[in-house]
């Protein structure tokens, strides 16, 4: 899967390729803040992510349209009535 990786300090946000931070729910944008870095790359089930299971990351991206990560792993709890549409 083509992805976009946004980072700020110990936080990272993985989005589907072609999407950007503005496409995420407001709570997610506030959680990350202004990204320090942005890079486009590829993520597979076999991509080495120390301490993080790539299939979980892929599932989050496919289900929610993003995957938020911090030093503890996948971040949950971004419940918002304003969910972006990642189906196009």
C-alpha positions as CSV (number, residue, x, y, z in Angstrom):
1,X,0.0,0.0,0.0
2,X,1.3,3.5,-0.9
3,X,1.3,5.6,2.3
4,X,2.2,9.0,3.5
5,X,4.1,9.2,6.8
6,X,3.8,12.4,8.9
7,X,6.0,12.8,12.0
8,X,6.3,15.2,14.8
9,X,8.5,14.3,17.8
10,X,7.5,10.9,19.1
11,X,4.2,10.9,17.2
12,X,3.6,9.6,13.7
13,X,0.5,9.4,11.4
14,X,0.2,7.0,8.5
15,X,-2.2,7.9,5.8
16,X,-3.1,6.3,2.5
17,X,-1.1,7.6,-0.4
18,X,-2.4,10.8,-1.9
19,X,-4.0,11.9,1.4
20,X,-2.8,14.7,3.7
21,X,-3.3,15.8,7.3
22,X,-6.2,18.1,6.3
23,X,-8.1,14.9,5.3
24,X,-8.0,13.6,8.9
25,X,-10.5,14.3,11.6
26,X,-9.9,17.5,13.6
27,X,-8.9,15.6,16.8
28,X,-6.2,13.7,14.9
29,X,-4.9,16.9,13.4
30,X,-4.7,18.5,16.8
31,X,-3.0,15.4,18.3
32,X,-0.2,15.4,15.7
33,X,0.2,19.2,15.3
34,X,2.3,20.6,12.5
35,X,4.4,17.8,11.1
36,X,8.1,18.0,11.2
37,X,8.6,15.6,8.4
38,X,6.5,14.1,5.6
39,X,7.4,11.2,3.3
40,X,5.7,9.0,0.8
41,X,6.6,5.4,1.0
42,X,5.3,1.8,0.8
43,X,3.8,-0.3,3.6
44,X,3.3,-4.1,3.4
45,X,2.4,-6.8,5.8
46,X,6.2,-7.6,5.9
47,X,7.5,-4.1,6.4
48,X,9.8,-4.2,9.5
49,X,8.3,-1.9,12.2
50,X,10.0,-2.7,15.5
51,X,7.4,-3.2,18.2
52,X,4.5,-2.6,15.9
53,X,2.6,-5.2,13.8
54,X,2.3,-4.1,10.2
55,X,-1.0,-5.9,9.7
56,X,-2.5,-3.9,12.5
57,X,-1.2,-0.6,11.0
58,X,-2.6,-1.6,7.6
59,X,-6.0,-2.5,9.1
60,X,-6.2,0.8,10.9
61,X,-5.4,2.7,7.7
62,X,-8.0,0.7,5.7
63,X,-10.7,1.0,8.4
64,X,-10.2,4.5,9.7
65,X,-8.3,6.2,6.9
66,X,-5.3,6.8,9.1
67,X,-3.1,5.1,11.8
68,X,-1.8,7.2,14.6
69,X,1.4,5.9,16.4
70,X,3.3,7.0,19.4
71,X,6.1,5.5,21.6
72,X,3.5,3.0,23.0
73,X,2.2,1.8,19.6
74,X,-1.1,2.4,17.8
75,X,-3.2,5.2,19.4
76,X,-6.9,4.7,19.7
77,X,-9.6,6.9,21.0
78,X,-10.1,9.5,18.2
79,X,-13.9,9.4,18.3
80,X,-15.3,12.2,16.4
81,X,-18.6,12.8,14.5
82,X,-16.6,14.4,11.7
83,X,-15.0,11.4,10.0
84,X,-13.3,12.1,6.6
85,X,-14.3,10.0,3.6
86,X,-11.3,8.0,2.5
87,X,-13.2,5.9,-0.1
88,X,-12.5,8.0,-3.2
